[in-house]
Amino acid sequence: MKTFKSNPSLVYNELLVFVVFIILIILFDSKYDIYLISGLLFFALIYAYMNSKVIEISISEKEVLIVKWQFRKLRAIYNRTDISISYNFEMAGRAVKQRVLRIYSNNELIAKLKPSFSGWDNETIEKIVATLS
């Protein structure tokens, strides 16, 4: 079984930005602190719920285990024969194209890996593609 892991500091960076905003709101010392903090918490929770991050992929001969971070670790096991991939160039901004790995199970998207944006680097994504192909 081969295991590939993303950069764990990705989750911590998002939490750090959130904590810095909370501290700035408290230091601003406004009478609307509670409204700003509760609004920020609401949008942070919505963002975290909508953007689950793939943090680990384990590939064996029969199964593929994908671990996502969405408030907690969510593990999903897929049959290797049901897995298909696409590894194509996509726009990553206004003028930057980069290769994006999409992993499907029974034609349903289960994971999307972009270099740097999702905590994965090009070398690791290339190894995952070689292992799944």
C-alpha positions in Angstrom: 0.0 0.0 0.0 1.4 3.4 -1.0 0.4 6.4 1.1 0.6 10.0 -0.1 0.1 13.0 2.2 -0.4 16.7 1.6 1.3 19.5 3.4 -0.3 19.6 6.9 0.4 23.3 7.4 -2.5 24.1 5.0 -5.1 23.5 7.6 -3.1 25.4 10.2 -2.7 28.4 8.0 -6.4 28.8 7.5 -6.9 28.5 11.3 -4.2 31.1 11.9 -5.8 33.6 9.6 -9.1 33.1 11.3 -7.5 33.6 14.8 -5.7 36.8 13.6 -9.0 38.2 12.4 -10.7 37.5 15.8 -7.8 39.1 17.7 -7.9 42.2 15.4 -11.7 42.5 16.0 -11.2 42.3 19.8 -8.3 44.8 19.7 -10.4 47.2 17.6 -12.6 47.6 20.7 -15.9 48.3 19.0 -19.3 48.0 20.5 -20.1 45.7 17.6 -17.5 43.1 18.5 -20.0 40.3 19.2 -21.7 40.9 15.8 -18.4 40.9 13.9 -17.1 37.8 15.6 -20.3 35.9 15.2 -20.5 36.9 11.5 -16.9 35.9 11.0 -17.5 32.5 12.7 -20.6 31.9 10.6 -18.7 32.5 7.3 -15.7 30.6 8.5 -17.9 27.6 9.3 -19.6 27.8 5.9 -16.2 28.0 4.1 -14.8 25.1 6.1 -17.9 23.0 5.4 -17.9 23.7 1.6 -14.2 23.3 1.1 -13.1 19.9 2.4 -9.5 19.2 1.7 -7.9 15.9 0.7 -5.0 15.4 3.2 -4.1 11.8 2.5 -4.5 9.1 -0.3 -3.6 5.5 0.3 -3.6 3.2 -2.7 -3.5 -0.6 -2.6 -4.1 -3.3 -5.2 -7.8 -3.5 -4.4 -8.8 -0.3 -2.6 -8.2 3.5 -2.6 -8.5 5.3 0.8 -9.1 9.0 0.7 -8.9 11.0 3.9 -10.5 14.5 3.8 -10.3 17.3 6.4 -13.7 18.8 7.1 -13.8 19.8 10.8 -12.5 16.3 11.4 -10.9 13.5 9.4 -13.3 11.8 7.1 -12.2 8.5 5.6 -13.7 6.9 2.5 -12.7 3.7 0.9 -13.3 3.1 -2.8 -12.9 0.0 -5.0 -9.9 0.3 -7.2 -11.7 -0.9 -10.3 -14.3 1.9 -9.9 -11.7 4.6 -9.8 -10.9 6.8 -12.9 -8.8 9.9 -13.1 -8.3 12.9 -15.3 -5.0 14.9 -15.2 -5.4 17.9 -17.5 -4.3 21.6 -17.7 -6.9 24.0 -16.2 -6.9 27.7 -15.5 -5.7 28.4 -11.9 -6.2 32.2 -12.2 -6.5 34.7 -14.9 -3.4 33.7 -16.8 -1.9 30.6 -15.1 -2.5 27.1 -16.4 -1.6 24.2 -14.2 -2.3 20.4 -14.2 -5.2 19.4 -12.0 -5.8 15.8 -10.9 -9.4 14.8 -10.5 -10.3 11.4 -9.1 -13.7 9.9 -9.9 -15.5 6.9 -8.5 -18.3 5.7 -10.8 -18.2 9.0 -12.7 -18.7 11.0 -9.4 -15.9 13.5 -8.4 -14.4 12.4 -5.1 -11.2 14.4 -5.0 -9.6 17.3 -6.8 -5.9 18.0 -6.3 -4.1 21.1 -7.4 -0.5 21.9 -6.8 0.1 24.4 -4.0 -3.6 25.4 -3.6 -4.7 22.2 -1.9 -1.4 21.5 -0.1 -0.1 19.0 -2.7 3.1 19.5 -4.8 3.7 18.4 -8.4 5.9 15.5 -7.6 3.4 13.9 -5.3 0.6 14.4 -7.7 2.7 12.8 -10.5 3.4 9.8 -8.2 -0.4 9.4 -7.5 -1.1 9.5 -11.2 1.5 6.9 -12.0 0.2 4.6 -9.2 -3.4 4.9 -10.3 -2.7 4.5 -14.0 
